[in-house]
Amino acid sequence: MIDWLPRRANGPYRALFRTCLAESMTYRTTNLIWVVQGVLPPLFAIVAWLAIYGGRETVGGFTRGEMITYYLVIAFAWYVIGGRINFQIARAIKDGSLAHQLLKPYAALAPQVLGEQCWKLINLVLALPLYLVLVIYFRHDLHLALSAPRVALAAISTLAGAAIFIELEIILGVVAFWTTNTGNLFEIYDLLLILASGELVPLSLFPNWLLGPLNLLPFRYTFSFPVEVFLGKLDPGQTALGLLGQGGWLVGLGALARVLWARGLRRYSAVGM
Amino acid sequence: MIPLVLRRYARLWIYLARRSLMTQVTYRGDFFLGLARNAATVALILVFYSVLFLRTSSIAGWNLSALLILYGSFRLVRGILYFFAEDTITAIPEAVRRGELDFILFKPVNARFLLTCAQVNLGAALNAAIGLGLVIYGVRTGHTAITAGAVAGYAALIACAVITFYNLLFMVMTLSFWVVKVDGLRYLFEEVMNMAGLPSGAYRGALRVLFSYLLPLGVAATIPAGVLTGHATPGFYLYAPICALVSSLASTWLWRRALAAYTSAGG
């Protein structure tokens, strides 16, 4: 197993979880600001698409309701799948706090990975009323016909998407072992992620010349694929192929993260220790 | 004849800007990555518009050329504002929290000047240049006849937009005198401002009330771009200066209240 992820929910992890949760709740106003901010980009996209629909039933294979649902679900999915772990890993490497973490009785990157999950959990609770308002606002357009198998598959692919996302974040975060200026690199990565993960527009709406290369990247398997499964946009064959793709990326990125972590750690010397 | 005090502040700004530029170009790798990031941000939104225009010929009555002028205007306004003010103004909450504001208040220079434009941001200048490039490209592809009067009106409305959004940003950052941690507010301000990347007419119902009336987002892009795209009404020339004036009065009032409430970090 990957040695920076929890093996079992034992004492140190419970204690770390409690600490992270308490830290995440310290500045509740700031949390609320982040929640409101997070809802604006999907709202921007929804407004733009609604201006296009006018009286049309479908655009690019999406009904008006499906399009609104897509953006609301993908924004909500961010709280399960997304986050900003790379930035925190890089900070721990640069300010030397990683040295302390290496001595603790839990996996070295657990504070960053678990900390982000706690932060998202608190923000998710704060975001629920806001999403309820949006659901009520768009209630006449929302489209969701769920079945138990589809929800189960969506849950599995969401967890796999979250794991792939964390691996990508770790791979990027450990770049800080080799270079100190990572801020702009991470932001460029974020833009690529927004484009290629389906956060910007549903990937199927891209022209084929762009869709082909984007499908070869792992980003689709973070957000887009689980949401496509949830919305019932894939047939059983496409779903199975997607799950297989997720499994492949999970293993491949996990191995890459492990190699980079081990190499980075060998050349690591804490600053200010 | 330029008043002496203005010449003094102009000299001071040139000195501070030069010092700030030297700092920014010291880390060349990061500097060029920063430029790439700015270009990539614009490229991303252009991809978004391109996908939209694969399936429509206009959004809220604006065709692709007009929308490029609108988005270019938005980047121009944001670029100018952030070139002069981003790095300094967004440091206000930290200065207040750590009590470093004391050192600024002690200086024999207007404190608001130092808290607004003590540093410049080269990346933002690139943003402004890209914005201007998009506006010129939109005008050329839109085949709109542009008069000298329209260009002058456009420049005046861009200036009104910069002043309005400078004041709004300054007021948001001034809240840090009362609320301990408002770092996220800066990003919220950016996201709200990003909503100006669509024509005001695209917003309907409650969203129109919020983004057109409660927040004058139209001033940032729809109004100046309207002059170059034939979407302007005479009211534009009245509304934008009023927003600039009212926001200036409001931010001055809030700044005075904030200074009166300031007790330093140990207070």
Interface residues (C-beta under 8 A of the other chain):
Chain A: Y27 T29 T30 I33 W34 V36 Q37 L40 P41 L43 F44 A45 V47 A48 W49 L50 A51 I52 V59 G60 Y137 T179 N181 G183 N184 L185 E187 I188 L191 L192 I194 L195 L200 V201 L205 F206 P207
Chain B: Y27 G29 D30 L33 G34 A36 R37 A40 T41 A43 L44 V47 F48 V51 L52 L54 R55 T56 I59 A60 V179 V180 K181 V182 D183 G184 L185 Y187 L188 E191 V192 N194 M195 G197 L198 A202 Y203 R204 A206 L207
